[in-house]
Amino acid sequence: MSSFEDVLEQFREAVTGPAEEVPLARAALIAARAEYPDIDVDAYERRLQDIAETLEQHLGRSGVREHPRRTILTVNQLLYRELGFRGNTDHYDDSRNLYLNYVLSERRGIPVTMSIVYTEVCQRVGLDVQPVGLPGHVVCRYRPDGVEVDADDLLLDVFSFGRLMTRRDCQILVRNIFGSRVEFKDHYLASLQPRQVLQRLLHNLKAGYLQRGDEDRAAKVIDLLLALYPWDLDEIRDRGMLRERLGDVAPALSDLEQYVQFRPGARDIQTVAETVKSLRRHVQGEAPEG
């Protein structure tokens, strides 16, 4: 069984290096060990590889790869019909949907984790499938090699059985989630790098734990987020405020002092500065006299 410190170090090592070379599935599985310390990361990666090898056999049928839509239909046939993967519409808010080991075992997930499964399997057989970061709902895009297609026709809602989508469908999806207050922007259709996918996954975990009042787990997720982006001042602030509530005075003070120093114009700076003053008084009060 690994300690959380071991998991954090392994995760940090996995996400360090060129952005496009970060091993998305492996990093997500390592992050899952914060909750499931005994999982065998290599075994789950082999499970993905086994699925990819089966897909390779299916794609080997005459002419499949030459037709982008037939290619996608073949992927969808394997993942959703034969293997039974699907979006977990019944228990969408279950935190287990964000742990890749659970998703691979139960074949249920939410958009961000389903996108990891879909892209990992496709990329292992040479298909250029990338996650796309719509607000509130990750989808995927397939870019067929050497085939002229309208890219909008190859957007895929991997939460909904790999449904083919157009740009208009994406606009409707975002409006259904956020209403008309969110204007659809072109960059919503940009591909996500692995670290960005991991960040979205961890943000979802953090939000869920905070909503349920599980501050210990939320604090661990923040540590993972800061392993991704060490100078994310918002996460440093959130970790400091959590540490303050959990009674970890000195680490809380260190985090919040950084936030005050480097984000002096923040809207919440007065609240954070007051917390820093209170923590300093607490530390000074504990200091030995003489």
WOWO-V986596 format. One record per residue. N is the residue number from 1. SS is DSSP state (2 for helix, 1 for strand, 0 for the rest). PHI is phi as a letter, one per 40 degrees, with the letter a starting at -180 (none if undefined). D_FIRST is the distance of its C-alpha to the first C-alpha in Angstrom with 1 decimal. Layout:
n->N ss->SS phi->PHI d_first->D_FIRST
n->N ss->SS phi->PHI d_first->D_FIRST
This chain:
n->1 ss->0 phi->none d_first->0.0
n->2 ss->0 phi->c d_first->3.8
n->3 ss->0 phi->c d_first->6.7
n->4 ss->2 phi->c d_first->9.6
n->5 ss->2 phi->c d_first->11.6
n->6 ss->2 phi->c d_first->9.7
n->7 ss->2 phi->c d_first->10.0
n->8 ss->2 phi->c d_first->13.6
n->9 ss->2 phi->c d_first->14.5
n->10 ss->2 phi->c d_first->13.5
n->11 ss->2 phi->c d_first->15.5
n->12 ss->2 phi->d d_first->18.3
n->13 ss->2 phi->c d_first->18.6
n->14 ss->2 phi->c d_first->18.8
n->15 ss->2 phi->c d_first->21.6
n->16 ss->0 phi->c d_first->23.6
n->17 ss->0 phi->h d_first->26.7
n->18 ss->0 phi->d d_first->29.6
n->19 ss->2 phi->d d_first->29.4
n->20 ss->2 phi->c d_first->30.2
n->21 ss->2 phi->b d_first->27.6
n->22 ss->0 phi->c d_first->24.5
n->23 ss->0 phi->c d_first->22.4
n->24 ss->2 phi->d d_first->22.5
n->25 ss->2 phi->c d_first->20.4
n->26 ss->2 phi->c d_first->17.6
n->27 ss->2 phi->c d_first->17.6
n->28 ss->2 phi->c d_first->17.7
n->29 ss->2 phi->c d_first->14.7
n->30 ss->2 phi->c d_first->12.7
n->31 ss->2 phi->d d_first->14.1
n->32 ss->2 phi->c d_first->13.0
n->33 ss->0 phi->c d_first->9.3
n->34 ss->0 phi->c d_first->10.6
n->35 ss->0 phi->b d_first->11.3
n->36 ss->0 phi->b d_first->9.2
n->37 ss->0 phi->c d_first->5.6
n->38 ss->0 phi->c d_first->5.4
n->39 ss->0 phi->c d_first->8.8
n->40 ss->0 phi->c d_first->10.4
n->41 ss->2 phi->c d_first->12.6
n->42 ss->2 phi->c d_first->15.0
n->43 ss->2 phi->c d_first->15.7
n->44 ss->2 phi->c d_first->16.7
n->45 ss->2 phi->c d_first->18.8
n->46 ss->2 phi->c d_first->20.4
n->47 ss->2 phi->c d_first->21.3
n->48 ss->2 phi->c d_first->23.1
n->49 ss->2 phi->c d_first->24.8
n->50 ss->2 phi->c d_first->26.0
n->51 ss->2 phi->c d_first->27.6
n->52 ss->2 phi->c d_first->29.2
n->53 ss->2 phi->c d_first->30.6
n->54 ss->2 phi->c d_first->32.2
n->55 ss->2 phi->c d_first->33.6
n->56 ss->2 phi->d d_first->35.1
n->57 ss->2 phi->c d_first->36.9
n->58 ss->2 phi->c d_first->38.3
n->59 ss->2 phi->c d_first->39.4
n->60 ss->0 phi->c d_first->41.2
n->61 ss->0 phi->c d_first->43.9
n->62 ss->0 phi->d d_first->47.2
n->63 ss->0 phi->g d_first->47.6
n->64 ss->2 phi->c d_first->44.5
n->65 ss->2 phi->c d_first->43.3
n->66 ss->2 phi->c d_first->46.8
n->67 ss->0 phi->b d_first->46.8
n->68 ss->2 phi->d d_first->44.3
n->69 ss->2 phi->c d_first->44.6
n->70 ss->2 phi->c d_first->44.2
n->71 ss->2 phi->c d_first->41.1
n->72 ss->2 phi->c d_first->39.5
n->73 ss->2 phi->c d_first->40.7
n->74 ss->2 phi->c d_first->39.1
n->75 ss->2 phi->c d_first->35.7
n->76 ss->2 phi->c d_first->36.1
n->77 ss->2 phi->d d_first->37.3
n->78 ss->2 phi->c d_first->34.1
n->79 ss->2 phi->c d_first->31.5
n->80 ss->2 phi->c d_first->33.3
n->81 ss->2 phi->c d_first->35.6
n->82 ss->2 phi->c d_first->34.0
n->83 ss->0 phi->c d_first->30.2
n->84 ss->0 phi->g d_first->30.7
n->85 ss->0 phi->c d_first->29.0
n->86 ss->1 phi->a d_first->30.6
n->87 ss->1 phi->c d_first->30.4
n->88 ss->0 phi->c d_first->29.1
n->89 ss->0 phi->c d_first->32.4
n->90 ss->0 phi->c d_first->31.9
n->91 ss->0 phi->b d_first->28.7
n->92 ss->0 phi->c d_first->28.9
n->93 ss->0 phi->c d_first->27.5
n->94 ss->0 phi->c d_first->24.3
n->95 ss->2 phi->c d_first->21.4
n->96 ss->2 phi->c d_first->19.6
n->97 ss->2 phi->c d_first->22.3
n->98 ss->2 phi->c d_first->20.9
n->99 ss->0 phi->b d_first->17.5
n->100 ss->2 phi->c d_first->18.3
n->101 ss->2 phi->c d_first->16.0
n->102 ss->2 phi->c d_first->17.9
n->103 ss->2 phi->c d_first->21.2
n->104 ss->2 phi->c d_first->20.8
n->105 ss->2 phi->c d_first->19.9
n->106 ss->2 phi->c d_first->22.6
n->107 ss->0 phi->g d_first->24.9
n->108 ss->1 phi->b d_first->25.7
n->109 ss->1 phi->a d_first->25.4
n->110 ss->0 phi->b d_first->27.5
n->111 ss->2 phi->d d_first->29.6
n->112 ss->2 phi->c d_first->27.1
n->113 ss->2 phi->c d_first->24.4
n->114 ss->2 phi->c d_first->27.1
n->115 ss->2 phi->c d_first->28.5
n->116 ss->2 phi->c d_first->25.4
n->117 ss->2 phi->d d_first->25.5
n->118 ss->2 phi->c d_first->29.2
n->119 ss->2 phi->c d_first->29.5
n->120 ss->2 phi->c d_first->26.7
n->121 ss->2 phi->c d_first->28.3
n->122 ss->2 phi->c d_first->31.8
n->123 ss->2 phi->c d_first->31.1
n->124 ss->0 phi->c d_first->29.6
n->125 ss->0 phi->b d_first->33.1
n->126 ss->0 phi->g d_first->35.0
n->127 ss->0 phi->c d_first->36.0
n->128 ss->0 phi->c d_first->36.2
n->129 ss->1 phi->b d_first->34.5
n->130 ss->1 phi->b d_first->33.3
n->131 ss->1 phi->c d_first->32.0
n->132 ss->1 phi->b d_first->34.8
n->133 ss->1 phi->c d_first->34.2
n->134 ss->1 phi->c d_first->36.6
n->135 ss->0 phi->d d_first->36.4
n->136 ss->0 phi->g d_first->34.2
n->137 ss->1 phi->a d_first->33.8
n->138 ss->1 phi->c d_first->32.4
n->139 ss->1 phi->b d_first->34.4
n->140 ss->1 phi->b d_first->34.7
n->141 ss->1 phi->b d_first->37.6
n->142 ss->1 phi->b d_first->38.6
n->143 ss->0 phi->b d_first->40.8
n->144 ss->0 phi->c d_first->42.4
n->145 ss->0 phi->c d_first->43.4
n->146 ss->0 phi->g d_first->47.1
n->147 ss->0 phi->b d_first->48.1
n->148 ss->0 phi->c d_first->50.1
n->149 ss->0 phi->a d_first->48.8
n->150 ss->0 phi->c d_first->48.8
n->151 ss->2 phi->d d_first->45.2
n->152 ss->2 phi->c d_first->45.5
n->153 ss->2 phi->c d_first->45.8
n->154 ss->2 phi->b d_first->42.4
n->155 ss->1 phi->c d_first->40.3
n->156 ss->1 phi->b d_first->37.9
n->157 ss->1 phi->c d_first->36.5
n->158 ss->2 phi->c d_first->33.3
n->159 ss->2 phi->c d_first->32.5
n->160 ss->2 phi->b d_first->35.8
n->161 ss->0 phi->g d_first->35.7
n->162 ss->0 phi->g d_first->36.4
n->163 ss->1 phi->d d_first->39.8
n->164 ss->1 phi->c d_first->42.0
n->165 ss->1 phi->b d_first->43.0
n->166 ss->0 phi->b d_first->45.7
n->167 ss->2 phi->d d_first->45.8
n->168 ss->2 phi->c d_first->47.8
n->169 ss->2 phi->d d_first->45.1
n->170 ss->2 phi->c d_first->42.5
n->171 ss->2 phi->c d_first->45.0
n->172 ss->2 phi->c d_first->45.4
n->173 ss->2 phi->d d_first->41.6
n->174 ss->2 phi->c d_first->41.2
n->175 ss->2 phi->c d_first->44.3
n->176 ss->2 phi->c d_first->43.0
n->177 ss->2 phi->c d_first->39.9
n->178 ss->2 phi->b d_first->41.5
n->179 ss->2 phi->g d_first->45.2
n->180 ss->2 phi->c d_first->48.0
n->181 ss->2 phi->c d_first->46.8
n->182 ss->0 phi->b d_first->44.5
n->183 ss->0 phi->c d_first->46.7
n->184 ss->0 phi->c d_first->45.4
n->185 ss->0 phi->b d_first->45.1
n->186 ss->2 phi->d d_first->44.9
n->187 ss->2 phi->c d_first->41.7
n->188 ss->2 phi->c d_first->39.9
n->189 ss->2 phi->c d_first->40.2
n->190 ss->0 phi->c d_first->38.6
n->191 ss->1 phi->c d_first->35.6
n->192 ss->0 phi->c d_first->32.3
n->193 ss->0 phi->c d_first->30.3
n->194 ss->2 phi->d d_first->26.5
n->195 ss->2 phi->c d_first->25.8
n->196 ss->2 phi->c d_first->28.2
n->197 ss->2 phi->c d_first->26.6
n->198 ss->2 phi->c d_first->23.2
n->199 ss->2 phi->c d_first->25.0
n->200 ss->2 phi->c d_first->26.7
n->201 ss->2 phi->d d_first->23.5
n->202 ss->2 phi->c d_first->21.9
n->203 ss->2 phi->c d_first->25.3
n->204 ss->2 phi->c d_first->25.4
n->205 ss->2 phi->c d_first->22.0
n->206 ss->2 phi->d d_first->23.1
n->207 ss->2 phi->c d_first->26.5
n->208 ss->2 phi->c d_first->25.2
n->209 ss->2 phi->c d_first->22.9
n->210 ss->2 phi->c d_first->25.9
n->211 ss->2 phi->c d_first->28.2
n->212 ss->0 phi->c d_first->26.3
n->213 ss->0 phi->g d_first->26.0
n->214 ss->0 phi->c d_first->22.2
n->215 ss->2 phi->c d_first->22.4
n->216 ss->2 phi->c d_first->18.9
n->217 ss->2 phi->c d_first->17.5
n->218 ss->2 phi->d d_first->20.7
n->219 ss->2 phi->c d_first->20.1
n->220 ss->2 phi->c d_first->16.7
n->221 ss->2 phi->c d_first->18.6
n->222 ss->2 phi->c d_first->21.4
n->223 ss->2 phi->c d_first->19.2
n->224 ss->2 phi->c d_first->18.3
n->225 ss->2 phi->c d_first->22.0
n->226 ss->2 phi->c d_first->23.0
n->227 ss->2 phi->c d_first->20.9
n->228 ss->2 phi->c d_first->23.1
n->229 ss->0 phi->b d_first->26.3
n->230 ss->0 phi->c d_first->26.1
n->231 ss->0 phi->b d_first->29.7
n->232 ss->0 phi->c d_first->29.6
n->233 ss->2 phi->c d_first->31.6
n->234 ss->2 phi->c d_first->31.3
n->235 ss->2 phi->c d_first->27.5
n->236 ss->2 phi->c d_first->28.0
n->237 ss->2 phi->c d_first->30.4
n->238 ss->2 phi->c d_first->28.3
n->239 ss->2 phi->c d_first->25.3
n->240 ss->2 phi->c d_first->27.9
n->241 ss->2 phi->c d_first->29.4
n->242 ss->2 phi->c d_first->26.1
n->243 ss->2 phi->c d_first->25.2
n->244 ss->2 phi->c d_first->28.8
n->245 ss->2 phi->c d_first->28.3
n->246 ss->2 phi->c d_first->25.1
n->247 ss->0 phi->g d_first->26.9
n->248 ss->0 phi->c d_first->25.3
n->249 ss->2 phi->c d_first->28.8
n->250 ss->2 phi->c d_first->28.7
n->251 ss->2 phi->c d_first->26.2
n->252 ss->2 phi->c d_first->28.1
n->253 ss->2 phi->c d_first->31.3
n->254 ss->2 phi->c d_first->30.2
n->255 ss->2 phi->c d_first->29.3
n->256 ss->2 phi->c d_first->32.4
n->257 ss->2 phi->c d_first->34.7
n->258 ss->2 phi->c d_first->33.6
n->259 ss->2 phi->c d_first->34.5
n->260 ss->2 phi->c d_first->37.8
n->261 ss->2 phi->c d_first->38.6
n->262 ss->2 phi->b d_first->38.0
n->263 ss->0 phi->b d_first->38.9
n->264 ss->0 phi->c d_first->42.1
n->265 ss->0 phi->c d_first->43.7
n->266 ss->0 phi->c d_first->41.0
n->267 ss->0 phi->c d_first->42.3
n->268 ss->0 phi->c d_first->40.0
n->269 ss->2 phi->c d_first->40.6
n->270 ss->2 phi->c d_first->42.6
n->271 ss->2 phi->c d_first->39.9
n->272 ss->2 phi->c d_first->37.2
n->273 ss->2 phi->c d_first->39.7
n->274 ss->2 phi->c d_first->40.5
n->275 ss->2 phi->c d_first->36.8
n->276 ss->2 phi->c d_first->36.7
n->277 ss->2 phi->c d_first->39.8
n->278 ss->2 phi->c d_first->38.3
n->279 ss->2 phi->c d_first->35.1
n->280 ss->2 phi->c d_first->37.3
n->281 ss->2 phi->c d_first->39.4
n->282 ss->2 phi->c d_first->36.4
n->283 ss->2 phi->c d_first->35.1
n->284 ss->2 phi->c d_first->38.7
n->285 ss->2 phi->c d_first->39.1
n->286 ss->2 phi->c d_first->36.2
n->287 ss->0 phi->c d_first->37.4
n->288 ss->0 phi->c d_first->39.1
n->289 ss->0 phi->c d_first->42.9
n->290 ss->0 phi->g d_first->45.0
